[in-house]
Amino acid sequence: MFESDISALAVVGRLLLGGAFVFAGLRNIANSRLLSGMMTARGVPQARLVLWAGIVLQIVAGLMLAAGFHAVYAAAALIVFLIAGTLMFNNFWDHQGADRAQRINGVVSNVALAGSFLLVIAAGN
């Protein structure tokens, strides 16, 4: 594979990863009342403020990653977001059956996303 092909793949990868987080952040705006209630029920202090900080982080870091603007910092910020989000919303240890399996799948997906962000960081772009 040629170096230009690898660079093009990196651009497409950043667009897909960053775009997914921008989309999710915009979707979270529409669901902010529900998400804030879930966070409050989980004991998150200042849940509404934390939620909106997370939404802003998702959208801004997603745009930065997609644009290749300080992509390493954007990827690192999204790893922190994934850790916090996983702890708040994928508490599989509190669930049984299909709900537990769904939350475990969420954890596994977030671990895979964190791995992709580590690859962005390792590549330095």
VENFEN-V183291 format. One record per backbone hydrogen bond with DSSP energy under -0.5 kcal/mol. NH is the residue of the N-H (numbers start at 1). CO is the residue of the C=O. If there is no record, write none. Layout:
nh={NH/NH}
co={CO/CO}
This chain:
nh={6/7/8/9/10/11/12/13/14/15/16/17/18/19/20/21/22/23/24/25/26/27/28/29/30/31/32/35/36/37/38/39/40/41/42/43/44/45/47/50/51/52/53/54/55/56/57/58/59/60/61/62/63/64/65/66/67/68/68/69/70/74/75/76/77/78/79/80/81/82/83/84/85/86/87/88/89/90/92/94/95/99/100/101/102/103/104/105/106/107/108/109/110/111/112/113/114/115/116/117/118/119/120/121/122/123/124/125}
co={2/3/4/5/6/7/8/9/10/11/12/13/14/15/16/17/18/19/20/21/22/23/24/25/26/27/29/31/32/33/34/35/36/37/38/40/39/43/44/46/47/48/49/50/51/52/53/54/55/56/57/58/59/60/61/62/63/64/65/64/68/70/71/72/73/74/75/76/77/78/79/80/81/82/83/84/85/86/90/91/92/96/96/97/98/99/100/101/102/103/104/105/106/107/108/109/110/111/112/113/114/115/116/117/118/119/120/120}
